[in-house]
C-alpha cells in the first residue's frame, strides 16, 4: 500500500517517526510530509498561500514543511511530491494517515485538532483517510504499543472509510494492546480554560491561557466511554457542514 503520512505534532514527533518505520517494515511505501514545528490545535488552518514555504528533505521519502497539517497535505498531494501529485502524472496514495497524535482527539476535540484536519483534507480529495491518536495518561507513553496496534489493525480501520468521511481512532495508553476496536460516536467535550490577564509595566495588557480539566458528557457508546474502558475507539466523521434541519430530516 502507498501511504501519505502527516501529523500536527511536528516532523520530529516519535508518533509519526515510529509509525513510518513500522509501516515501511510491514511492506508499505510511505511518503511523509509533516510540519517543521508543533502545530497542535490549529484545526483546518491553511497558511502557506500567504507566502513561499520551505519543503525540506529529512529522510527517505520524508520531508518537513513550514506550515500547518492541512498545508502539508495540500502540498504533498497537489504537486510538492511528484509521485503523489493528484493534479498531474502522479499516483494518489492508497491512504492518508495523520498521526499518531500525542493526546486524545475525542468528540468535540476533532473541531480543534490539526491531526483530524489533515485526515479531513485527504478525504476532501476522495482518498481513504485516517486520524490516529494516543489518548495518553500516566507517566509512560506507550508508543510501541500504539504503533503496533495501528499497523496490525490498519486494514480494519480503513475498511470503515467511505466517501465524504474520515476515520478517527483513539488508542488508550496502556502497556498492552486494546482488546477491541469499537465503533463509537463522538462524545460531547467541555473546555474550562481560563484567561489570565495582567497589566505590564510597559503599559500594555497581556493575556495567557490557563488550561483546566476537560469535562466530558458520559454517554454509553461514545468514544470517551470506549477509551475509558481501555478499548480503542473508531468513529467515521462526516467532512461537510450540514444544516440542522437537514440533519433532523435524516434522523
N, C-alpha and C positions, 0 to 999 in steps of 0.2 A: 504494500500500500504506500502511496505517496502522500505524505502528511506535511501540512504547513503548521508550524508551531510558533506561538507567541505567548505573551503574558502581560501583566501590569506591574509586577514587582521588579522588573528590570532584567537585562540580559545576563546578569551575574547571579541571579537567584538560584539557589540549589534546586528548587522545584522544577524549573524548566531545564536546567542542565542535566540533572539526573534522569528526567523523563526522556530527553533527547537521546541520551546514551542508551537507555533501556529499549526505546523504540527501535533504534538502529540495531541493537543487539538481537532484537526479535525479527530482524529482516526487513524492516520498513525503511523507505527512503525519506529522510527528514530534512526539511528546509526550515530554518529558524530565523525570524526577524523579530526582535524584542526591543523595548525601549532602552535607551542608554542609561536611564536612571529610573528610580522608583516613580511610577505613575499611578499608584493606588488611588481609587476613589475619583477618577476623572470622568467616569461614566462614558458616554459616547462622544466625547470631545474630539474634534478634528482640528489640528493646529497647523499642519505643515503647508497649507495653502497660503499662509502668511509670509512664507519665505523659503529659501533653499535650505535643506537639512542634510546632514551627513549620514550616509549609509556605510558603516564601517565593517569590514570583514573581520571576524574574531575567531573563526574556526571553520571546519569543513561544512560547507553549506549553511554557515551560521553568521548572522550579522546583528549589529546593534544599530538603532536608528534614533535620531534626536527628535522624538515625537511621542505621541500617545499610543496606546494599544491599537486603537482604530486606525491611526496613521500607519502603523506597521502593517496591518492587514491590507490597507488600500495600496500602499507602496509595493508590497510583495506580490500582490495579485493583479496589479494594474501596470506592471512594466518594470518595477525595480529589480525583480528576479525574472530574467527572460524565460527560464524554464517553466515558470508558473503563470506567465502573462495570459490572462483570460481575454485580453483585447487584441492579442497578436497571434504569434505562432507557438506560444507556449501551451502546456497541457495543465488544466486546472488540477489541483490536488484532489485526492480522493476524500480527504477530510481536513478540516481546520480544527486544531485543538488549542485552547487557551488555558495556560496553567502549567504546572499545578500551583494554584494560588496559596499564599500563606494567609490562612484565616478563612472562615466560612463565608460563603455567599448564599445565605438562606433567605428565601422570601423577598421582602422589601429591599434587602441588601442589593438585589440584582439591579435596582434602579441606579445605584451609585457606582456599581462595580465596573472597573475597566476590563477586568477579566471577562465578565459576561458580555460587555460591549464588543470586544474583539470577536467573540463567537457569533454574536448577532450580525456583525458585519460580514462574516463568512457566509452566514445564512442568507443575507441580502443578495449574495451572488449565486444562490442556489446550490451551495456546497454543504454537505453534511458537516455540522459544526457542533463542537463540544466544549463546555467550560468545566474545568476541574478545580476543586478547592479542597484543601486540607483544613478541616474545622479544628484548629488547634486548641489545646487546653493542657495544662500541666507544664512541667519544666522541659521535657524532651519532645522534640519534633520528630515524628516517625516518618521521615521522608521515604526511606527504603520501602516501608510497608505500602505507603500511598502509591508510589511508582509501580511497585509490583502488582498491586490491585488494579491500577489503571490499565496496565499493559495486558494483564490476564483477562480483564472483562471488557476490553475495548470494543470488540465486535458486538457484544451485548448492548453496550451503551449506544453505539452508533445505529444499531437496529431500531432504536426508539425514534430516530430522527425522521421527520417528514418535512416536505416543503413548507416554508414560512414559519419555521420554528428553529430554535437551537436547543440542545440538551444540556441541562445544568446538573452537575453531580457534586455532592459534598461527601467527603470521606472522613469519618471520625478519626481522631488522633489517638491510636492505640498501638500497642506492640504487635498485635496480631491483626490479620485482615478481617474486615467485616464479614459476618456470616452471609448476609443478604445484601442485594442491591434492590432497593424498594422504590417503586414508583410512588411519588408523593406530590401533593400540591404545595405551592409556595406559601409560606407562613406570613402572618402579619407581624412586622417588627416595629418597635417603638424606640426612638432615639432621644435620650435625655441629656444631650450635650448642653453645656453652658458656655457662655462667653464672658471672659474676664476682661474688664475694661479699666484702663488707668491713664491718667494724665501725666505725661513725662515732663521733666524739666525743660525740654526744648519747646514746650507749649503745644505739642501735638498729642492727639489721643490715639492710643494703641489698643488693639484687641488681640486676644489669644483664645483659642478653643480649649475647653476643658472637657474631654470626652468622659461620659459616665457609662454605667452599665446599660447595655441594650436590653430592652424588655421584649418579650415575645408572647403573643396570644397562644395559649396552649390549646391545640386542636388535634384530635386524632386523625392521623393520615397526613399531617403536614410534614414538610421536610425537616423542620426543627424537631418534631416528635420522633421522626425516624432516626435522625442522627443522635438524639439524646438516648435512644435505645441501642446505640452502638452498631447501627446498620448504616450503610451508605444510601443516601437519598438520590433519586433521579427524577427530574422534572422536565417536561417538554414545554418550552416557553415560546409563546406566540411573539413574533417580532414586529408586528404592525400596531399602530394605535387603533383602538376600536371604540366607537360611540357607545355610551352606556345603554342607550335604548336598543342598539343592535345586539349588545350582549344579552339584554333581557329577552329579546326575541329568540336568540339562540338557545337560551336556557329554558 
